[in-house]
């Protein structure tokens, strides 16, 4: 009787640890690529990109201009990202290919990506780059990933991703 109870308790703990491990990627929604010298904010370990939020926030505060890039002719993402940058963050949006302080890219994630839980998948990412000398994307400074039901419509993903980014950096 006691041996059976201990067996169930051990199995229950293993299940809880497994569930916690599966949910952990959803809690840490910010990811980033190692980008070199830009603010020293990024590190890559075990295929997971992480970034120092305080260092990124300092770089964000120092920026005055930004370029908006989206997937093909994605007007929904472009409009919402432009609104975030101009109305909520006080940044000037520059034309693509011109000089700017930061480049914001908002794109969908390939549906064959990571599944975080029952029915949830990584759906979209907002990435912030430093500009290269020629105005193209330089080092990746921050990446925000949004997860949800696989059948979520793209405008809802864009809206959720921008709200998640705003909440993380206390942008009102």
WOCORDA-V994633 format. One line per field, one symbol per residue. ss: DSSP state (H for helix, E for strand, L for the rest). burial: b if it has 24 or more other ideal C-beta (glycine too) atoms within 12 Angstrom, else e. Layout:
ss: ???
burial: ???
//
This chain:
ss: LHHHHHHHHHHHHHHHHHHHHHHHHHHLLEELLLLLLLLLLEEEELLEEEELHHHHHHHHHHLLEEEEEELLLLHHHHHHHHHHHHHHLLLEEELLLLLLLEEEEEEELLLLLLEEELLEEEEEEEEEEEELLLLLEEEEEEEEEEEEELLLLHHHHHHHHHHHHHHHLLLL
burial: eeeeeeeeeeeeeeeeeeeeeeeebbeebbbbbebeebbebbeeeeeebbbebeebbebbeebebbbbbbbeeeebbbebbbebbeeebebebbeeeeebbbbbbbbbbeeeeeebeeeebbbbbbbbbbbeeeeebbbbbbbbbbbbeeebebeebbbbbbbbbbebbeee
//
